[in-house]
């Protein structure tokens, strides 16, 4: 099915999968890196999409929050680090050094990477977006889902120290962390959007359609 801007719907497994092309203007040569940067709310499926791009398309995965985790783990055991800790550190780094500070750190990792297809999970401010857009092959993908679906996923995953919170606490506190305040605005600026309210099979179909649109073939084919 040919995707039309902002109104394409794919049918699969009896569910309606929403997939939108928003603002894409891509001009990248064979020699340049293709960078798929992902933004989205907590629990929307950013890492699942990233992992699909790694396993099916051979992408190199980089994660913004890993820059923070590496710093926090110097002082705190991994199992005691929660989402609020990531938010606190990123907020204070941005206050001290400006919105582009994490983008500056990630750019060093991108430039040191030999792979031509790179997926970056966790874009959270416009300084980071500006860094992605400095590459001719930079694409911003917005992955989102219903708030209750995202809360249920995080509780089931239970990866971070503060994932086991009530829905009321999640909707009032975790959704309004300083690190999350630009997500919806970034989503509006995104080149593509995937609504991830179905199961993993549904999401995989949307990811495959997205990769077709940017003309990247499955590395397993």
N, C-alpha and C positions, 0 to 999 in steps of 0.2 A: 504494500500500500504506500503510495506517495505521500510524504508528510507535507501538509500545508502549515504555514506559520500559525501557531497558537491554537490550532483546532483539530489536531489529528488524534484519532482514537483507534487503537488496535484491539481486535477481538481475539481472545485466547482463553482456553480453559473455562469458557462460560463467564469470564469476567471482562470488564471494560478496562483496558490499560491506557492510561493517558500519557501521551508522548508529544512534546511540543518543541518545535524549532522557534527560537525567539530572535536572537540578534546576530547569528553567525555570519561572519565575513572572514573566510580563511584563505590565506595565500601562503602556502608553505612549500618549499622545495624539498626534493628527496634528501638533501644533505642536512636539513634542519631538524631539530627535535620537534615532535608533536607532543604537546603537554595538555593532558586532560586534567583540569583542576576541578575538584568537587566541593561544593558548598551545600549545606543542609542542616536542619535542626538535629538535635540529639535524638538518636534512635531512628533516623529517617532511612538509613541503609547505605551511608557513604562508604563504609569499609567493605560492605558486601559487594557493592559495585566495583570498588577498587580491586578486590580479590578476584572478581570475574574477569576484569581486564588483564590481570596478571596471569590467571590460569588459562584463559581462552585466547588471549591476544599477545601474550608475551611481554606485557608492560612491566616497567620497573616502578615499584610502589614507594612513594615518599609520603610521610604524614606530618603535618604541621605540629600536631600535639606531641610527636616524638621529640621535637626540639625541647619542649617543656618537660617531658617525662625524664629525659636524660639529665636535665638540671635538677629536678626534684629528687631523683633517686640518689643523688650525691648525699642528700641529707635525710631522706625519709624512705622507709621500706615500701616497696611497690604496693603491697596489700593495704597500706594505710593512706594511699593517695586517692582522693576523690575528685569529682568534676569541679567542685568549688575551689580546689587547690590549683587546678589548671587555669581556671578563670582568674583567680587572684594573681598568679604569676604573670599571665599574659597581659592582664590589665595594667599591672605595675610596670612591666617592660614597655608597654605602649605609652604610658604616662611619662616615663623617663626619657625614652628614645624616639617616640613618635609611632604612628600607626604602621609604618612600613618595616618595623624592626624584625618581625618574624619572617617577613618576605625577604629581607636582606639575608637572614640565615639560610632560608630555603634556597635562595638563588645560588648560594655557594654549593649546595648539594646537587642542584640541577646541573650546574656547569661542570661538576666533577663526575657526572654520570655519563657513561659511554652509550647507553641504550638510546635509541631514537624515539621510542614510545614511552612516555612517563605519565603515570597517574599520581596526582597529589590530592590527598584527602584532607579536608578540614579548613578550607578558606573561610576566614571569619571577619576580615575587614577590607576596606577599599585600598589600603596600602598593599596588602597581599595581592589583591586583584590587579593593581597597577603593575606589580612585578610580573604576574602571569602574562599580562597584555604586552609587556615589553618584548616577548618572544613572538615571532611571526606565526608560530604554530600553537599559540596559547588559546585554549578553549575553556570556558567556564560552564560546568554542568551543575544544575540545581536538582538535588534529590530531596523529595519531601514526602510527607505522609500525615495522616490524621493524628492529632495529638494523643488520643487514647491508644492508638496502635503503637505509637512510638514509646509511650510509657510502658506498655505491656512487654515490648521487645527488650527494653532496658532491664526491667525486672527479671525477665527470663534469662538474659545474658549474665547479669550480675558480675560485670567485669570490674567496675570501679567501686570504691569503698562506700559511696553514697547512692548506689543504684536502687537500693531497697527502700524507696520512699512511697508515701501514699500518692494517689493521683492528685489530690488537692495540693500537696506540697510540691509535686512536680510541676503542676500548671502555674502555681503562684511564684515559686522560688527558682527552680531549675530553668524554666523557660525565660526567666528575666535576669539571668546572670549577665554581667557586663560583657562577657565574651560572646553572648548570643544576640546582642542588640542589633547587629547589622545583617543578620542572616536573611530576613525577608527582603530587605532592600537589595542585597546581593542577588537574591533569586530573581528579582525583576530585571537585573542587568545581565542575567545569564544568557548564554548562547543557546542552551538546551535545557529542558526541564523533564524530569521523570517523576510521576506520582507513584509512589511505592506503597500502595495499600493492599496489595495482594500477597501471594506467597512467593517463594524464591524462584519458582519456575516462571511465574509472571514477570518478575523483575529481570530474569535472564533474557526473556524475549524482548523486553524494552531495551536492554543494554545492547543486544545484537542489532536491533534496528538502529539505534544510535550510532553504532560503529559502522554500519553500512552507509549511513549518511555522511560520515566523515571519511569514507572510503578506506577503512582499515579491515583487512581480512583476518579471519580466525587463523591463528598460527598452527592449529591442529588439523587444518584441512589440507 
